[in-house]
């Protein structure tokens, strides 16, 4: 069974990539019967698309239980993610380092350079797994750059302070 597990399991999906990943890994491992769950084993199991209906039902229940537990502990995943982004922005304002800007420039030039190469026929996306991986990584990275400098849909009007 193939499904978009991040939309099916919203609490687990958000928790897996963050500071509460351990709770999510434990919940998923228990729900699908992994003897020694790790983040990579859990992601592999969710991405494989081979879960049974019973396992999907157990995952939905685990997601609900995790959400209830986090509410009991007064944990807000979106607030944690927002604070994480905010602390990175504040660090940049405090240190005024040129490294983030140089990385952002390199990622932007790389992303649009590869896109230009694809559009002009210099790269053949369909026959080259390396280019496919590169465009995926650059696309994700460029989205993160834009999110860092201009905020994200989850944090509108949260751009770093300008000096």
URFEN-V350448 format. One record per helix or strand of 2 or more residues. SS is the DSSP state (H for helix, E for strand). FROM is the first residue (numbers start at 1). LEN is the number of residues. If there is no record, write none. Layout:
ss:SS from:FROM len:LEN
ss:SS from:FROM len:LEN
This chain:
ss:H from:5 len:4
ss:H from:10 len:7
ss:H from:21 len:12
ss:H from:39 len:10
ss:H from:53 len:20
ss:H from:77 len:19
ss:H from:99 len:21
ss:H from:125 len:3
ss:H from:129 len:22
